[in-house]
């Protein structure tokens, strides 16, 4: 490839100091690996957004995750009964159930006049205690919990709400609400847990005659921050990712944004046919934008081009960015947010190329649809930037695996052919494209053999597997280079990738973090073509349960790069090229292997444009310390070097809730050494001042 890449520094340089005593004790040898940093070869600036995050309303990313709500199905999508099955099924890993207290027949579902959604539970009263309960809640002794319940009763029933943490008479706290009326009303409560338990329950029980009806219930830790878990907010603030994509994912194609605004208790729970689960809609537009404000991050919203329509997308833009004088801006103000949010970055759809997407259509029809969306969205706010739902030739080619729907096309997919999704969009929709998305999920269990035109099952070893995503990054950049040559206006406009979903880790524990680091290195090298990236997913940054959370080694890696990486890539050459891998260019491998010419190390050099310091990031994926000779061309480093190291004792180590400090970022200052030794399975960042 040419120009601005500076070859995007097919090679990278590296420096290393050892953090393990055994490495220091190793006998001095002449290193076989050589690396030279070319200080006068500055590449295209690395955009901070490359350290972005992917989020979606999937599984427990928000519900029973970042969002602090403790109750499942708090708006009663499912009936309250003793059944062991859910219909329709729910794929969430964390799904608690509402159960009757008293006879099962005492709880029926009102489908004629529900408070929200399609049904609300009605509890018939008489002899005994009748009501509902949800068990499986985790509590911490002395911790406060806050909540609310929406109730009504034609007969003026008295209702007790209890937090229960044991079987004894005193192992609970109860609040009683008298004089219920025929109209729904919200009642608020606060509890303090009396024990550490993992099977506490919330009970709602009535007394008197007649019946009472429950519209919605909520329970959160009292220290929640605008509805979000305080411990996870603290971790994400510490990491400092500059941008978060939402809602994203396959879920998006069936998402109706209007379901996620207004009173949270009256937002209908909806079935998600993409992931076969239920979405509560508690986490909606205003919550997401509040979350970004809490984290100090830039929001990146994505509209649905699956079952969605252009008019609705334009209305969403107006809701978020319109003045109070616009219809949707007036609605936003009514919902408690009078000032426009001013969101700049808007994705148009998610993976429209995939037959697995709700609303999937042909490329030629999707081009028309994208244009309809772009026109309508820009009409509401001409200042926004649009990210098209793309798939370059290697992304499209990699989809045609044995388990995908068969297509009548050769591999690799021909550039600008009927199946080149990004090519068709750039050719037919450039007016409405500022950036183009790319998703990178490499095939880890096979490679494409051009000679036999088949996918060959293959078990990549660890050093190969961690390069799969990096190879795809490079191949995507090579593809954009071709688009610039083949499609008029693309080169002049410059439409870099937003790799807003990607997975680069392989193996267990820190092994996965090593793969992430190598993939990020490749994005830095191709900074002209990669503006933004969003790792799948934000959940990789931490480990958590219902009560506690701690930062993961991948979270520490992002923190390290965000805080200390330079913004200008520097040229780097070496004497040990990366090994070629099995596969076919523009299907699953690039024209030349990714990475720096410092095998088995991967080295990336950058410069801080503000203070002139040079950062050398070295990834050692092997189980042995590695030594390399480091040279600087065009300047001389100072005699001291600051070292930031992620170097666990074992490659499979990981931080856990019981042992949160297994992997920590180590910082030290060392004397300059021309020969640098890096520990086994490590990521080391060296900071040099240049004279």
SEKE-492155 format. One record per residue (C-alpha): y negated, x, z negated. Coordinates in steps of 0.05 Angstrom, whole numbers, padded with zeros to 5 digits, always signed. Layout:
N
YXZ;...
This chain:
691
+00000+00000+00000;-00070+00022+00009;-00141+00026-00018;-00159-00002-00086;-00089+00009-00113;-00101+00083-00119;-00030+00069-00110;-00044+00035-00174;-00019+00095-00199;+00051+00091-00180;+00059+00144-00231;+00032+00146-00300;+00021+00199-00347;+00039+00206-00418;+00031+00240-00481;+00074+00236-00542;+00080+00256-00613;+00141+00244-00655;+00144+00199-00715;+00215+00213-00736;+00232+00277-00776;+00293+00289-00732;+00249+00291-00671;+00203+00342-00703;+00262+00384-00722;+00289+00384-00651;+00292+00452-00618;+00234+00467-00572;+00255+00463-00500;+00221+00467-00433;+00210+00394-00414;+00240+00371-00349;+00189+00314-00342;+00118+00331-00320;+00059+00284-00319;-00012+00297-00295;-00070+00250-00309;-00124+00251-00255;-00188+00236-00292;-00228+00228-00228;-00183+00173-00201;-00208+00109-00231;-00177+00043-00209;-00200-00029-00209;-00218-00052-00280;-00163-00084-00321;-00184-00155-00338;-00175-00175-00412;-00140-00238-00389;-00078-00198-00372;-00062-00204-00446;-00061-00280-00442;-00011-00330-00469;+00029-00387-00441;+00037-00450-00481;+00063-00519-00466;+00084-00582-00501;+00157-00562-00500;+00208-00559-00556;+00175-00537-00620;+00119-00493-00592;+00068-00541-00623;+00107-00598-00655;+00141-00569-00717;+00110-00503-00694;+00036-00485-00688;+00016-00557-00702;+00021-00568-00777;+00053-00638-00776;+00116-00638-00819;+00145-00705-00798;+00185-00719-00736;+00176-00783-00696;+00117-00803-00739;+00099-00860-00692;+00169-00888-00686;+00191-00876-00615;+00262-00886-00641;+00286-00945-00684;+00297-00934-00758;+00372-00940-00770;+00433-00901-00793;+00458-00883-00723;+00480-00811-00712;+00456-00810-00640;+00388-00816-00606;+00378-00857-00544;+00348-00830-00501;+00370-00762-00523;+00322-00712-00552;+00330-00637-00537;+00282-00613-00592;+00316-00565-00640;+00277-00593-00699;+00285-00668-00700;+00287-00704-00766;+00305-00778-00771;+00276-00839-00806;+00329-00876-00845;+00328-00943-00880;+00324-00948-00956;+00366-01008-00974;+00407-01048-00924;+00400-01026-00852;+00385-01098-00834;+00322-01096-00877;+00287-01053-00824;+00274-01083-00756;+00229-01060-00700;+00168-01101-00679;+00164-01096-00603;+00117-01155-00593;+00056-01128-00630;+00068-01054-00645;+00013-01011-00674;+00025-00956-00624;+00076-00943-00569;+00131-00994-00558;+00153-01010-00629;+00135-01007-00703;+00183-01015-00762;+00181-01078-00804;+00210-01075-00874;+00236-01140-00904;+00228-01146-00979;+00269-01181-01032;+00314-01154-01086;+00321-01079-01093;+00281-01022-01061;+00272-01031-00987;+00235-00982-00943;+00244-00919-00901;+00252-00845-00915;+00253-00779-00876;+00291-00721-00908;+00297-00648-00889;+00225-00628-00907;+00211-00558-00934;+00165-00553-00994;+00137-00496-01035;+00126-00506-01109;+00052-00514-01127;+00031-00523-01054;-00012-00582-01035;+00006-00632-00981;-00039-00684-00950;-00023-00745-00908;-00036-00816-00888;+00002-00879-00872;-00019-00939-00830;+00004-01005-00862;-00003-01080-00859;+00029-01140-00892;+00022-01215-00882;+00047-01226-00953;+00003-01175-00989;+00060-01128-01007;+00052-01068-01053;+00075-01003-01020;+00093-00937-01054;+00091-00871-01018;+00131-00815-01052;+00143-00742-01040;+00212-00728-01069;+00240-00658-01083;+00300-00674-01127;+00346-00726-01158;+00313-00731-01226;+00264-00785-01246;+00208-00733-01250;+00226-00698-01185;+00175-00737-01145;+00103-00756-01139;+00084-00827-01120;+00021-00862-01098;+00017-00938-01096;-00024-00979-01047;-00039-01051-01068;-00065-01111-01032;-00044-01097-00961;-00076-01144-00910;-00052-01173-00845;-00092-01121-00806;-00070-01049-00802;-00107-01001-00847;-00101-00927-00860;-00084-00904-00930;-00091-00831-00951;-00051-00791-01002;-00046-00721-01032;+00015-00689-01065;+00032-00624-01100;+00104-00601-01094;+00142-00590-01159;+00196-00545-01131;+00217-00499-01074;+00264-00541-01032;+00288-00547-00960;+00312-00619-00963;+00254-00658-00993;+00238-00728-00969;+00180-00774-00957;+00195-00846-00978;+00155-00909-00962;+00180-00968-01004;+00153-01039-01013;+00152-01088-01071;+00141-01163-01070;+00160-01217-01021;+00156-01223-00946;+00151-01157-00908;+00106-01099-00890;+00097-01061-00825;+00086-00986-00815;+00044-00963-00757;+00045-00888-00765;+00055-00834-00818;+00031-00763-00825;+00044-00705-00873;+00015-00635-00869;+00004-00576-00915;-00064-00584-00946;-00086-00515-00923;-00080-00534-00849;-00137-00513-00805;-00160-00571-00762;-00087-00593-00760;-00058-00524-00745;-00015-00480-00790;-00061-00432-00826;-00010-00375-00826;+00001-00378-00751;-00074-00383-00737;-00082-00319-00779;-00028-00282-00739;-00057-00304-00672;-00127-00284-00694;-00100-00216-00714;-00069-00206-00645;-00131-00229-00609;-00105-00255-00543;-00166-00273-00500;-00139-00335-00463;-00087-00389-00473;-00057-00433-00419;-00044-00507-00436;-00007-00553-00428;+00031-00516-00373;+00105-00517-00359;+00151-00568-00327;+00126-00619-00377;+00059-00619-00343;+00082-00654-00280;+00094-00718-00319;+00036-00710-00368;-00019-00763-00375;-00079-00731-00407;-00108-00797-00430;-00048-00805-00477;-00074-00744-00515;-00145-00766-00534;-00175-00812-00586;-00146-00832-00653;-00082-00790-00660;-00046-00847-00695;-00055-00892-00635;-00035-00842-00582;+00031-00867-00554;+00093-00824-00560;+00121-00813-00490;+00188-00792-00464;+00186-00725-00428;+00234-00730-00369;+00226-00656-00352;+00256-00631-00417;+00290-00695-00442;+00250-00700-00506;+00194-00740-00537;+00122-00719-00537;+00080-00745-00596;+00014-00731-00561;-00015-00708-00628;-00034-00642-00594;-00083-00666-00541;-00144-00641-00504;-00193-00639-00563;-00141-00607-00608;-00126-00553-00557;-00199-00537-00547;-00210-00536-00623;-00151-00488-00627;-00182-00441-00576;-00246-00442-00617;-00208-00425-00680;-00175-00366-00645;-00238-00344-00607;-00200-00351-00541;-00219-00376-00472;-00186-00442-00454;-00146-00450-00390;-00129-00523-00375;-00078-00545-00322;-00079-00613-00289;-00017-00650-00265;-00004-00651-00191;+00066-00679-00202;+00060-00752-00222;-00015-00741-00231;-00070-00758-00181;-00135-00727-00158;-00178-00782-00189;-00147-00771-00258;-00156-00696-00252;-00230-00706-00237;-00236-00753-00296;-00205-00700-00341;-00256-00648-00317;-00311-00698-00332;-00282-00713-00401;-00282-00639-00418;-00345-00615-00384;-00388-00676-00368;-00452-00694-00404;-00456-00753-00452;-00488-00792-00395;-00424-00792-00354;-00370-00844-00368;-00318-00793-00390;-00370-00752-00428;-00389-00815-00465;-00316-00826-00483;-00310-00754-00508;-00371-00764-00552;-00341-00829-00579;-00280-00787-00598;-00323-00742-00640;-00342-00686-00592;-00412-00699-00563;-00423-00630-00533;-00388-00612-00468;-00335-00558-00476;-00354-00521-00412;-00283-00501-00393;-00286-00455-00332;-00213-00443-00313;-00171-00501-00287;-00101-00495-00260;-00081-00544-00206;-00009-00562-00219;+00053-00525-00242;+00109-00498-00198;+00098-00550-00145;+00145-00510-00101;+00206-00525-00145;+00252-00583-00132;+00261-00587-00207;+00188-00610-00215;+00172-00683-00223;+00134-00704-00160;+00159-00646-00118;+00139-00650-00044;+00139-00609+00019;+00090-00550+00026;+00049-00584+00081;+00040-00646+00038;+00025-00605-00024;-00030-00567+00013;-00064-00634+00027;-00055-00655-00046;-00084-00591-00072;-00145-00602-00028;-00154-00673-00054;-00151-00646-00125;-00199-00589-00112;-00250-00634-00080;-00248-00686-00135;-00250-00634-00192;-00307-00594-00162;-00346-00659-00151;-00346-00668-00227;-00364-00595-00242;-00379-00547-00184;-00380-00488-00233;-00306-00489-00249;-00254-00440-00222;-00190-00466-00192;-00122-00433-00199;-00072-00457-00146;+00001-00468-00163;+00030-00412-00120;+00095-00377-00107;+00092-00314-00065;+00149-00293-00019;+00189-00256-00074;+00179-00315-00122;+00202-00365-00070;+00259-00321-00046;+00284-00311-00117;+00290-00386-00125;+00343-00391-00072;+00401-00372-00116;+00470-00400-00116;+00452-00454-00166;+00390-00478-00129;+00388-00532-00077;+00408-00501-00010;+00352-00492+00042;+00355-00474+00115;+00318-00409+00109;+00332-00335+00113;+00318-00287+00056;+00269-00260+00044;+00229-00322+00060;+00187-00306+00123;+00113-00293+00108;+00071-00355+00126;+00135-00392+00144;+00150-00463+00120;+00177-00438+00053;+00122-00388+00037;+00087-00431-00015;+00029-00383-00031;+00021-00366+00042;+00015-00439+00061;-00036-00452+00005;-00079-00392+00022;-00077-00412+00096;-00093-00486+00085;-00131-00491+00019;-00171-00427+00011;-00235-00467+00003;-00207-00495-00062;-00174-00433-00089;-00206-00380-00133;-00141-00351-00159;-00068-00364-00146;-00014-00370-00199;+00052-00332-00198;+00111-00341-00244;+00159-00284-00258;+00229-00299-00284;+00274-00247-00253;+00347-00261-00239;+00382-00219-00293;+00453-00233-00271;+00454-00218-00196;+00420-00182-00139;+00410-00203-00067;+00450-00164-00016;+00416-00165+00052;+00478-00141+00089;+00520-00200+00067;+00463-00249+00057;+00489-00268-00011;+00473-00261-00085;+00521-00212-00117;+00537-00221-00191;+00517-00157-00226;+00507-00134-00297;+00444-00092-00300;+00445-00038-00353;+00388-00036-00403;+00344+00014-00366;+00352-00029-00303;+00342-00096-00336;+00275-00077-00368;+00248-00061-00298;+00265-00128-00267;+00199-00162-00284;+00158-00099-00269;+00191-00096-00200;+00170-00168-00189;+00099-00153-00209;+00095-00097-00158;+00129-00138-00104;+00079-00195-00115;+00022-00145-00107;+00054-00121-00043;+00058-00193-00019;-00016-00206-00033;-00032-00143+00007;+00004-00175+00066;-00032-00242+00056;-00098-00205+00059;-00077-00175+00126;-00049-00239+00156;-00095-00296+00132;-00169-00295+00152;-00216-00297+00093;-00166-00280+00038;-00186-00206+00035;-00260-00223+00034;-00253-00277-00019;-00205-00237-00064;-00157-00286-00097;-00120-00246-00151;-00057-00271-00186;-00055-00309-00250;+00016-00292-00272;+00011-00348-00323;+00085-00350-00338;+00127-00287-00343;+00185-00259-00382;+00198-00184-00385;+00239-00171-00447;+00313-00158-00448;+00363-00144-00504;+00355-00155-00579;+00298-00140-00626;+00251-00084-00605;+00290-00076-00540;+00255-00139-00516;+00187-00111-00535;+00202-00048-00493;+00212-00092-00432;+00147-00128-00445;+00109-00062-00450;+00137-00037-00384;+00118-00102-00349;+00047-00098-00377;+00042-00026-00352;+00057-00051-00282;+00004-00105-00287;-00047-00052-00308;-00029-00010-00247;-00041-00068-00201;-00104-00092-00235;-00137-00109-00169;-00083-00160-00155;-00068-00185-00226;-00126-00215-00264;-00090-00258-00316;-00021-00261-00345;+00010-00309-00396;+00074-00286-00429;+00128-00339-00440;+00111-00355-00492;+00063-00351-00550;+00124-00360-00595;+00146-00289-00579;+00088-00263-00620;+00115-00286-00687;+00176-00306-00727;+00171-00368-00770;+00205-00423-00809;+00176-00487-00838;+00140-00450-00894;+00126-00378-00873;+00110-00334-00813;+00104-00261-00796;+00082-00222-00735;+00136-00197-00687;+00141-00129-00654;+00118-00162-00589;+00058-00190-00626;+00043-00119-00652;+00049-00093-00581;-00003-00142-00555;-00048-00126-00614;-00042-00052-00599;-00059-00059-00525;-00114-00110-00536;-00149-00067-00588;-00139+00003-00559;-00122+00003-00485;-00176+00028-00438;-00203-00018-00384;-00200+00031-00325;-00132+00053-00297;-00127+00127-00283;-00086+00162-00230;-00022+00193-00254;+00030+00235-00219;+00097+00262-00242;+00159+00298-00219;+00213+00248-00239;+00212+00183-00197;+00241+00119-00224;+00311+00103-00200;+00321+00054-00142;+00355-00012-00161;+00401-00058-00124;+00368-00114-00086;+00327-00131-00025;+00251-00121-00017;+00211-00185-00023;+00271-00220-00054;+00283-00183-00119;+00257-00111-00112;+00192-00080-00086;+00188-00033-00027;+00189+00025-00076;+00211+00024-00149;+00159+00004-00200;+00136+00049-00256;+00110+00120-00264;+00145+00181-00234;+00166+00203-00304;+00236+00174-00309;+00263+00153-00358;+00195+00146-00390;+00142+00097-00365;+00072+00124-00374;+00005+00090-00362;-00064+00124-00369;-00129+00086-00378;-00201+00103-00394;-00249+00065-00439;-00311+00055-00395;-00355+00048-00457;-00338+00111-00496;-00301+00153-00444;-00238+00160-00485;-00172+00165-00449;-00112+00126-00472;-00041+00146-00452;+00012+00094-00464;+00084+00119-00464;+00146+00075-00466;+00212+00110-00482;+00268+00059-00470;+00324+00109-00484;+00363+00122-00548;+00341+00195-00549;+00274+00229-00561;+00242+00251-00496;+00195+00310-00484;+00147+00316-00426;+00092+00365-00404;+00024+00333-00401;-00034+00359-00360;-00105+00334-00348;-00136+00343-00280;-00212+00339-00280;-00227+00349-00354;-00203+00379-00419;-00182+00338-00480;-00206+00352-00550;-00160+00390-00597;-00144+00326-00637;-00107+00264-00613;-00102+00197-00648;-00033+00167-00643;-00014+00093-00649;+00062+00083-00653;+00113+00028-00652;+00176+00067-00666;+00230+00029-00705;+00291+00063-00734;+00337+00024-00688;+00323-00006-00620;+00351-00073-00643;+00306-00077-00705;+00260-00136-00713;+00213-00165-00764;+00242-00222-00805;+00214-00268-00857;+00254-00233-00911;+00236-00164-00884;+00169-00172-00848;+00152-00098-00846;+00213-00070-00811;+00167-00053-00752;+00095-00037-00765;+00041-00002-00725;+00034+00070-00749;-00031+00109-00739;-00042+00183-00748;-00081+00243-00721;-00045+00304-00692;-00063+00370-00660;-00063+00371-00584;+00002+00396-00554;+00016+00407-00480;+00088+00386-00491;+00094+00317-00520;+00156+00289-00553;+00164+00215-00561;+00215+00182-00608;+00274+00143-00582;+00262+00069-00565;+00187+00071-00577;+00119+00051-00550;+00067+00104-00566;-00007+00102-00549;-00047+00168-00550;-00122+00169-00553;-00159+00230-00526;-00232+00249-00526;-00249+00287-00462;-00297+00345-00464;
